[in-house]
Amino acid sequence: MSNNKPTRPKGTRDFAPAEVSKRQYMLDKIRQVFTKFGFQPLETPAMENLSVLTGKYGDEGDKLLYKILNSGDYLAHLKHDLASYTSQTLTPEIAEKGLRYDLTVPFARYVVMNRHELTLPFRRYQIQPVWRADRPQKGRYREFVQCDADVIGTDSLLCEAEIIMMLNEIMTALGIEGYEIALNSRKLLAGLSQYLGHPDKEGPLCVAIDKLDKIGQAKVHDELRQQGFDEQALTRLTPVLDIQGSNHDKLQALGKLLTNEKAQTGLREVEEVMQITENMGGDLQHVSFDPALARGLSYYTGIIFEVRLLDGSMGSISGGGRYDNLTGVFGWPDVSGVGISLGIDRIYDVMQNRGLFPATSSQTTQVMLVNFGEENLAYVLPLLGQLRQAGIRTVLYPDNAKMKKQLSWANKNDIPLVLIAGSDEVNNRTVSLKNMKTGEQQIIPVDDVVTTIKQVS
């Protein structure tokens, strides 16, 4: 046998039972909110054809796609001699599929493939793992679960307002405080690009501004210089990025500064989304209009969102926005949609660090029955059945081991109650109930076991 210890791929994790229980608790809370707002569950395959994935996430995203080698002898089918290829030209010939990078593009593919069966607007949520060949670091993994909710087939700003309501409700349900929902519009950024004198450079502008909170204004300026922005443009950009005050103040100030039609439309939409949210009884105290919010993904066309923690302990924990033509790349143009994605792993880390998981979120076993071998099995097996039928999470220790070993096993597995039925108890039709936390023990009639345990658990 090899002495090499097994390892996991970098950027991936194993989840122990207690962690899985907590994740389940968190996802259940999120699911309840999605369902309450009329979203339906959807799942798509882990892999997609590369033709579906490529070109949807910008150049940066394309580099982070995990490709899956074709099965069989993939080199046998090459059109040219292997030495004549670069990694770029070789990939399309040996890999036709890739692991999904997010849930939005597979969703668009699903919508187009099922366009005749779906009734639009279609509201769906999806909770599945995605894969990115990213450099692993704190809060950033190569395999992680994404959790999306999208509405497709309407351009009503009511949907954006509902997303704000949902985000607020999810944060409340999870007990997370000290967060902000940053709001901006890609139309405003297109108008900003025009105002800076570079209407054709909206993409590079968004990619650079998106890094503002990570690299600071000076480095954003450096990046924009490399993209061909002149000094006059950078001078004009500074007051926009520096803008302060309430949401209303910022909207007013930018309205005076950016007078072109695109920017004005963007500002109007931001204002309208806030207005609709208020009219629905929504809370705007966490909503912050942020003209520097860009979200680097290339498919956003309207309102964009990001949820951040005010203490800066983590990157964004949710993001999303409006896209007007995501299905267009699959041959169905002009279908507008809007959606958000929640960073489940980051939210888990926040809840863990802040101690927000209730003790009951780890759904451990409640009761263990001690095994004394043949003499008591006929007595405890019916009891095992009754307890499980009553919905009590119960195990019978499988072997007739020493009592100390069995109790130690219960302790290590955080099982709070142990039922002991030795020969005395069997003769008297009773059981001993031992509380593993306090060490207290009581004798109870066998017929009262289910009732007693329901009272103490």
C-alpha positions in Angstrom: 0.0 0.0 0.0 1.3 3.5 -0.8 2.5 5.7 2.1 1.2 8.8 0.3 -1.5 10.4 2.4 -4.6 11.2 0.4 -5.3 14.9 -0.2 -8.1 17.0 -1.6 -7.8 19.3 -4.6 -6.9 22.9 -3.4 -9.9 25.1 -3.1 -12.3 22.3 -2.2 -13.6 21.1 1.2 -15.1 18.2 3.0 -18.1 18.9 5.2 -18.5 17.0 8.5 -22.0 16.1 9.7 -22.3 19.1 12.0 -21.3 21.5 9.1 -23.8 19.8 6.7 -26.6 20.3 9.3 -25.7 24.0 9.7 -25.6 24.5 5.9 -28.9 22.7 5.6 -30.4 25.0 8.3 -29.2 28.1 6.3 -30.4 26.8 2.9 -33.8 25.9 4.4 -34.2 29.5 5.6 -33.3 30.9 2.2 -35.5 28.4 0.4 -38.5 29.4 2.5 -38.0 33.1 1.5 -37.6 32.2 -2.2 -40.8 30.0 -2.1 -42.7 32.7 -0.3 -41.9 35.1 -3.2 -43.2 32.6 -5.7 -39.9 31.1 -7.0 -39.9 27.5 -8.2 -36.9 25.1 -7.8 -34.8 24.1 -10.9 -31.6 21.9 -11.3 -29.3 21.7 -14.3 -26.3 19.3 -15.0 -22.9 19.9 -13.4 -21.4 20.0 -16.9 -22.4 22.0 -20.0 -21.1 22.1 -23.5 -18.2 24.5 -23.7 -20.0 26.3 -26.6 -22.7 27.2 -24.0 -20.2 28.5 -21.4 -17.5 30.2 -23.5 -17.8 34.0 -24.2 -20.5 34.6 -21.5 -18.3 35.8 -18.6 -15.8 38.1 -20.4 -12.1 37.1 -21.0 -11.4 36.8 -17.2 -14.2 34.3 -16.8 -13.2 32.2 -19.8 -9.8 31.7 -18.3 -11.5 30.3 -15.1 -13.6 27.6 -16.9 -12.8 24.0 -15.9 -12.7 22.0 -19.1 -13.5 18.3 -19.2 -11.3 16.1 -21.5 -13.3 14.1 -24.1 -13.6 10.5 -23.2 -11.5 7.8 -25.0 -8.3 8.5 -26.8 -8.9 12.3 -27.3 -5.5 12.8 -29.0 -6.3 10.3 -31.8 -8.8 12.6 -33.3 -6.5 15.7 -33.7 -6.6 17.4 -37.1 -3.0 18.4 -37.0 0.3 17.3 -35.5 0.3 17.8 -31.7 3.4 20.0 -31.8 1.7 22.6 -33.9 -0.9 23.5 -31.2 -1.0 26.0 -28.4 -3.0 25.4 -25.3 -5.7 27.7 -26.7 -6.0 26.0 -30.1 -5.7 22.4 -28.6 -8.5 22.8 -26.0 -11.5 23.0 -28.5 -10.4 19.7 -30.1 -9.9 17.7 -26.9 -12.5 19.2 -24.6 -16.2 19.7 -25.7 -17.6 20.1 -22.2 -16.8 22.1 -19.1 -18.0 22.3 -15.5 -20.6 25.1 -15.0 -19.1 28.4 -13.8 -22.4 29.9 -12.5 -26.1 29.1 -12.6 -27.3 32.0 -14.7 -26.0 30.8 -18.1 -27.3 27.2 -17.7 -30.6 28.8 -16.7 -30.7 30.9 -19.9 -29.8 27.7 -21.9 -32.7 25.9 -20.1 -35.2 28.7 -20.8 -34.4 28.7 -24.5 -34.5 24.9 -24.8 -37.9 24.9 -23.0 -39.3 28.1 -24.4 -42.5 26.4 -25.8 -43.4 24.7 -22.4 -42.5 27.6 -20.1 -45.1 30.3 -19.2 -43.3 33.7 -18.9 -42.5 35.4 -16.7 -40.8 32.4 -15.2 -39.5 32.6 -11.6 -36.9 30.0 -10.5 -34.4 29.4 -7.8 -31.5 27.1 -8.1 -29.1 25.8 -5.4 -26.2 23.8 -6.8 -22.4 23.7 -6.8 -20.3 25.6 -9.4 -16.6 25.4 -10.3 -14.0 28.1 -11.0 -10.3 27.6 -11.7 -9.6 30.5 -9.4 -6.7 31.1 -7.0 -8.0 29.8 -3.6 -7.9 32.3 -0.8 -9.9 33.2 2.3 -13.6 33.0 1.4 -12.9 32.0 -2.2 -13.0 28.4 -3.3 -12.8 26.4 -6.5 -15.9 24.4 -5.8 -18.7 26.2 -4.0 -22.5 26.2 -3.9 -24.4 29.0 -5.6 -27.9 29.9 -4.7 -29.7 31.9 -7.4 -33.2 33.4 -7.8 -34.2 34.9 -11.2 -37.3 36.2 -12.9 -37.2 36.0 -16.7 -39.6 37.4 -19.3 -40.4 40.8 -17.9 -38.6 44.1 -17.6 -40.8 45.4 -14.7 -38.8 47.1 -12.0 -41.2 45.5 -9.5 -38.8 42.5 -9.8 -35.8 44.5 -8.6 -37.8 45.9 -5.7 -38.8 42.3 -4.8 -35.2 41.3 -4.8 -34.4 44.0 -2.3 -37.3 42.8 -0.1 -36.1 39.2 -0.4 -32.5 40.0 0.5 -33.6 41.9 3.6 -35.9 39.0 4.6 -33.1 36.4 4.1 -30.6 38.5 6.2 -33.3 38.8 8.9 -34.1 35.1 8.8 -30.4 34.2 9.2 -29.8 36.8 11.9 -27.2 38.7 9.9 -26.9 42.4 10.9 -24.6 45.2 9.7 -25.0 44.8 6.0 -25.8 47.0 3.0 -27.5 46.3 -0.3 -25.5 48.4 -2.8 -27.5 49.5 -5.8 -26.4 50.9 -9.2 -27.3 50.7 -12.9 -25.2 49.6 -15.9 -27.1 52.3 -17.8 -25.7 54.9 -15.5 -22.2 53.4 -16.0 -22.7 53.5 -19.8 -23.7 57.2 -19.3 -20.5 57.7 -17.2 -18.4 56.2 -19.9 -19.9 58.7 -22.4 -19.4 61.5 -19.9 -15.7 60.5 -19.6 -15.4 60.8 -23.4 -14.9 57.0 -24.0 -18.4 55.6 -24.9 -16.8 52.6 -26.4 -15.0 51.6 -23.2 -17.8 50.8 -20.9 -16.6 47.2 -20.4 -13.0 48.0 -19.3 -14.4 50.9 -17.1 -16.7 48.4 -15.3 -14.0 45.8 -14.8 -11.7 48.5 -13.3 -14.2 50.2 -11.1 -15.4 46.8 -9.8 -12.1 46.5 -8.1 -12.2 49.9 -6.4 -12.8 48.6 -2.8 -10.0 46.0 -3.3 -7.2 48.0 -4.9 -8.1 51.7 -4.3 -8.6 54.6 -6.6 -5.0 55.1 -7.6 -4.7 51.6 -9.0 -8.1 51.8 -10.7 -6.7 54.9 -12.5 -3.6 53.0 -13.5 -5.7 50.2 -14.9 -7.8 52.7 -16.8 -4.7 54.4 -18.2 -3.6 51.0 -19.6 -7.1 50.7 -21.2 -6.5 54.0 -23.0 -8.4 56.5 -20.7 -6.8 59.9 -20.9 -6.0 62.2 -17.8 -9.0 64.4 -18.5 -11.3 61.4 -18.2 -9.7 60.3 -14.9 -10.1 63.9 -13.5 -13.8 63.8 -14.4 -14.1 60.3 -12.8 -12.8 61.3 -9.4 -15.8 63.4 -8.1 -18.1 60.6 -9.3 -16.3 57.9 -7.2 -15.9 60.3 -4.3 -19.6 61.2 -4.1 -21.1 61.1 -0.5 -24.4 61.7 1.3 -27.8 60.1 1.5 -29.2 58.1 -1.5 -31.3 61.1 -2.4 -28.3 63.5 -2.2 -26.1 61.2 -4.4 -28.9 60.8 -7.0 -29.4 64.6 -7.1 -25.7 65.4 -7.4 -25.1 62.8 -10.2 -28.3 64.0 -12.0 -26.6 67.5 -12.3 -23.2 66.0 -13.3 -24.2 63.3 -15.8 -26.8 64.9 -18.1 -26.7 62.5 -21.0 -29.8 60.3 -21.6 -28.2 57.0 -20.7 -27.1 58.2 -17.3 -30.4 60.0 -16.6 -32.3 56.7 -17.4 -30.1 54.8 -15.0 -30.6 57.3 -12.2 -34.4 57.3 -12.8 -34.5 53.5 -12.6 -32.5 53.4 -9.3 -34.9 56.0 -7.9 -38.0 54.1 -9.1 -36.8 50.8 -7.6 -36.4 52.5 -4.2 -39.8 54.0 -4.5 -41.6 50.7 -5.4 -39.7 49.0 -2.4 -41.1 51.7 -0.1 -44.6 51.4 -1.5 -44.5 47.6 -0.8 -43.7 48.4 2.8 -40.0 47.5 2.3 -37.2 48.7 4.3 -34.6 51.0 2.7 -32.4 51.5 5.7 -29.9 48.9 4.3 -30.1 50.1 0.7 -27.3 52.3 -0.5 -27.0 53.8 -3.9 -23.4 53.3 -5.0 -22.3 54.9 -8.3 -19.0 53.0 -8.1 -20.7 49.6 -8.0 -19.9 47.9 -11.4 -20.1 44.1 -11.1 -17.6 43.0 -13.8 -19.8 40.4 -15.5 -20.5 41.5 -19.1 -24.2 40.4 -19.4 -25.7 43.0 -17.0 -27.6 45.8 -18.7 -29.8 47.5 -16.0 -30.0 47.6 -12.2 -27.2 45.8 -10.4 -27.0 44.7 -6.7 -24.4 43.7 -4.2 -24.7 42.8 -0.6 -21.7 43.7 1.6 -20.9 43.5 5.3 -20.3 46.9 6.8 -17.4 45.6 8.9 -15.5 44.6 5.7 -14.8 41.1 7.1 -15.8 39.4 3.9 -16.1 40.3 0.2 -19.6 40.6 -1.2 -22.0 37.9 0.0 -24.6 38.4 -2.8 -24.7 40.1 -6.1 -26.8 40.2 -9.3 -28.7 42.4 -11.7 -30.8 42.9 -14.8 -29.9 41.4 -18.1 -31.8 42.1 -21.3 -30.5 39.6 -23.7 -28.9 36.7 -22.0 -31.0 34.2 -24.0 -30.1 36.1 -27.2 -26.8 34.2 -27.5 -28.9 31.0 -27.7 -31.1 32.4 -30.4 -34.0 33.9 -28.5 -33.3 37.7 -28.4 -34.9 40.4 -26.2 -36.0 38.4 -23.2 -35.3 40.5 -20.2 -34.6 39.0 -16.8 -33.2 39.9 -13.4 -31.6 37.8 -10.7 -29.3 37.5 -7.7 -26.8 35.0 -6.5 -26.0 34.3 -2.9 -22.5 33.3 -1.8 -23.5 30.4 0.4 -20.0 29.6 1.6 -19.3 33.2 2.6 -22.7 33.5 4.3 -21.9 30.3 6.2 -18.5 31.7 7.3 -20.2 34.9 8.5 -22.8 33.0 10.5 -20.2 30.7 12.0 -17.9 33.6 13.0 -20.8 35.5 14.5 -22.2 32.4 16.3 -25.6 32.7 14.5 -26.4 29.0 14.1 -28.8 27.8 16.8 -27.6 24.8 18.8 -30.5 22.8 17.3 -29.2 23.4 13.8 -26.9 20.3 14.2 -29.6 17.6 14.0 -27.7 15.0 15.9 -29.2 11.7 17.2 -31.3 12.3 20.3 -31.3 8.8 21.9 -29.0 5.8 22.0 -30.2 2.4 23.3 -27.5 0.3 25.0 -26.9 -3.2 23.5 -26.6 -6.1 26.1 -26.7 -8.8 23.4 -29.4 -11.5 23.0 -30.9 -11.1 26.4 -32.3 -7.6 25.9 -32.6 -7.3 22.1 -36.2 -8.7 22.1 -37.0 -6.0 24.6 -35.3 -3.0 23.0 -35.9 -3.6 19.3 -39.7 -2.9 19.6 -38.7 0.2 21.6 -36.3 1.3 18.8 -39.2 1.1 16.3 -41.6 3.0 18.6 -39.1 5.9 19.2 -38.4 6.3 15.5 -42.1 6.1 14.6 -42.6 9.0 17.1 -40.1 11.0 15.1 -37.3 10.7 17.7 -33.8 10.3 16.2 -32.7 7.0 17.7 -29.9 4.5 17.3 -29.2 1.1 18.9 -25.5 0.5 19.5 -24.8 -2.3 17.1 -22.5 -4.5 19.2 -22.7 -6.1 22.6 -19.7 -4.0 23.8 -18.7 -2.9 27.3 -21.1 -0.4 28.8 -18.2 2.2 29.1 -17.4 1.9 25.4 -21.1 2.4 24.4 -21.5 5.4 26.7 -18.3 6.9 25.4 -19.5 6.5 21.8 -22.8 8.4 22.8 -20.7 11.2 24.4 -18.4 11.6 21.4 -21.4 11.8 19.0 -23.2 14.4 21.2 -26.1 12.1 21.9 -27.8 13.6 24.9 -30.0 10.7 26.2 -29.2 7.0 26.7 -31.7 4.2 27.4 -30.4 1.2 29.4 -32.4 -2.0 29.8 -30.5 -4.6 31.7 -32.0 -7.8 33.1 -33.6 -5.9 36.1 -35.3 -3.4 33.8 -36.5 -6.2 31.5 -38.0 -8.1 34.5 -39.7 -5.0 35.8 -40.8 -3.7 32.3 -38.9 -0.5 32.9 -35.8 1.3 31.4 -33.2 3.6 32.9 -33.0 7.0 31.1 -29.5 8.6 31.5 -29.0 12.3 30.7 -25.4 12.4 29.3 -25.1 16.2 30.0 -26.0 16.1 33.7 -25.3 12.5 34.5 -28.8 12.1 36.1 -30.5 8.8 35.7 -34.2 7.9 36.2 -36.2 4.7 36.0 -39.3 4.9 33.9 -42.0 2.4 32.8 -41.4 1.1 29.3 -44.8 2.3 28.2 -43.9 5.9 29.1 -40.6 6.1 27.2 -41.8 8.0 24.2 -43.8 10.5 26.2 -40.9 11.1 28.7 -38.3 11.6 25.9 -40.6 14.0 24.0 -40.8 16.1 27.2 -37.1 16.2 27.9 -35.7 16.6 24.3 
